[in-house]
Amino acid sequence: TYEELKLLIDNMAKQWRILSITDLVYNHAANGCELLKQHPEAAYNLINSPHLKPAVLLDSILMQFNCDANEGKLLSKGIPAEIQEHHLQLIRHYLLDEKLIE
């Protein structure tokens, strides 16, 4: 409930000196939400925001990387499905050398 949430936030502030901030971002809505069904122009897309093309491209590359790693397709590159911190340099080189700079 809102009252329970208020108590939790108040206790966090008093006991641990942690502030709580809520950022309500309407364009972070799910694709099927009523707001976007009624007002599709409210969402960012490459038509109304063409400057986002690099971000969309990068996001697509990272999503494909995630799928490939999860399916074991990157084992030959030394990148397992369960990524640990010591794999980060391998991932960096893979993404830079094979996906971003072709």
N, C-alpha and C positions, 0 to 999 in steps of 0.2 A: 504494500500500500504506500501511498504518498507519505503518510505519517511515519511509517517504518523507515522509509528512505531518508526522510528529514532527520530522524533520530540517528541513523547511521552517519550521515554527513556531518551533523553537529558533533557527534562523538569523535569522528576523525579530526575535525578542526580543533577540538578541545584537547584530546589526548595526544595526537601526533602532529598537530599544527599543519595538517594537510588540507588544502583548499580544494573544493570541488567546482568544476566548471562544466557546464553543459553547452555544447556547440550543436545547435540545430541546423543541419545543412539539408535543405529540401532537395537539392539536386543529387543527393546520395540515396535516392529512393530505389526500391526494387523495380525492375522493368515492368512488372504487372500491377503496380500500385495504382489506385484510382486517380491520384493527382496526375500521373503521366498518361494515363488513358484519356483523361479529359483535356490535358494540356501537354501534348508531346513536345512542344517547343520549349518547355521548361527544362528539358534535359540537355546536357551537353552532347553534341554529336559533331561529326565532321562537316556537316552542312552549315550549322549555325556557329561553329567554332573551329574553322579550318586550321587555326594555329595549334590545335591539339594533335595534329597528325603524328608528330614525332613521339608523343606520349602514347598514343594508341599503338603505334608500331612497336615501341619498346615493350608495352604491356603484352602484346601478342607474342613477341619473342620470349618473354619470361614465362608466359603461360605454357607455351609449347615446350620450353626447357623443363618446366615442372612435370608436365605429362611424360616427356621422354625419360626423365630421371626416374619417375615412379614406375614406369614400365620396364626399367632396366636397360633401356636402349643406349645409355651413356656409360655403361660399365667398361667398355673398351677404352674410354677416355679417362678412366679412374674415378668416375663420378657415380657413386651408388645411389640407391633410392633413399636411403637414410643418410642425409647429409650431416656431417659434423664440421666443426670449425676448421679443422685441418684440410678440408676439401675446398675451402673458399678460393685459394689461389688457382687451383685447377679450374674451378667454375669461372673465375674471372678471365683466365686465358681462353677457355673454351668460348665464352660469350664474345669476348673482344675479337679473337682471331677467326672464329668460324661463323659467327652470327651477325655481328655488328659491322665489322670491317671486311667486306667481301669484295 
